[in-house]
Amino acid sequence: MNPSAMMQVMSAINTFKGTHPKFTSFMEKCIKNGLSEGTVIEVTVTRPGEEPETTNMKVMQSDIELIKALKDIKG
């Protein structure tokens, strides 16, 4: 990834954090406390005027490795 693109991504992440502080704080806390293999993450999306949709995922070792790699990129 070129430096310009990396700066754009970091800017977008900072904007997202400013717009959604509760969500980003929650996710940072979950990741900081560690997501062990077998942890279940559940997400519900509720669009205006529609029924909620929910899905979940069980954390696998490869997911943990991805999170670690992303943390390493962030520094």
N, C-alpha and C positions, 0 to 999 in steps of 0.2 A: 504494500500500500504506500502510495507516495505521501510525502509530508503534508501537502495541501489537503488531500482527502482525509488524512488522519485528523487534521485541525478542524475540518468541517464536521467530522463525526463527533469529536470531543465537544464542539460547540453545540451540536444537536443534543448530546447527552446532558450537558449543563442546562440547556433550555428545558428539557424533559424533567430534570430534577427540580427546577424552579416552578414548573407548572404543576407537578404532581409530588409535592414533598412527602406526603403521608405514605404514598405507595413506594417511593424510592427508599425512604427511611425503613419501612417494613422489610423490603427486599434486602437492603444492606444488612439489617439486623439478622435476618434468616441466614444469609450467606456467612456473615461474621461468626455466628454461633455454630456454623458448620452444617452442611447438608450431607448427612451420611447416606450411604447406599441403602435403599429400601424406604427412604423418606418419601411420602406422597405429597405432591403439590397439586392443589385443585384450584381451578379458575372458573369463574362464572362471568358471562357477558350478558348484560341486559340492555337491549336496544329499546329506545322509546317505542311504546306501543306493541312490543313483541314479548314473547315468553323468554325467560332466561335460558341460556344454553350453558351447560357445565361440562367440563372435561377434567381429567386428571392425568398425572404421570407419576410413575415410580422412578425415583432417582437411581441411575445406574452409575457404575464406576466411570464410564466414558463421559458422563455429564459432569462429574466432579472434576475430571481432568480438563474439560473445556472451561469450567469456571476458573480453575487455577491458571490456565493459559491466558484467559482474559484479564485476570488480576495482574499477571506478569506484564502484559502489554501496558496496562494502566500505570504500573510502576509503583 
